[in-house]
Amino acid sequence: MDIAKKQYNFTSANVNIHQMTENTIPQSGKLELLTTKEVMELLKVSRVTLHKMRKNGLKAIKIGDSVRFNKSDVEDYLKMNIEQVQSPEVL
């Protein structure tokens, strides 16, 4: 019974890895991963703001204890969440 349970867990892990790979690799096949620090510098935001962005839908990839961001996912997130800033009216 333990062997069947271990096999089931192994199969589930394979499905999760396959789903993650399908959802994170762009159709172009090019995967450009950025570190948390690189994304913070690129967007000029703090770690707290980046964490809020992740909670709000920014996709991240966990590799061991590290978190990486696909550059195209960051760009897509910005396109979906950008707010147009209007210039103030001159009186």
Secondary structure as UniProt FT lines:
FT   HELIX           2..24
FT   TURN            27..28
FT   STRAND          33..35
FT   HELIX           36..43
FT   HELIX           47..55
FT   TURN            56..57
FT   STRAND          61..63
FT   TURN            64..65
FT   STRAND          66..70
FT   HELIX           71..81
//
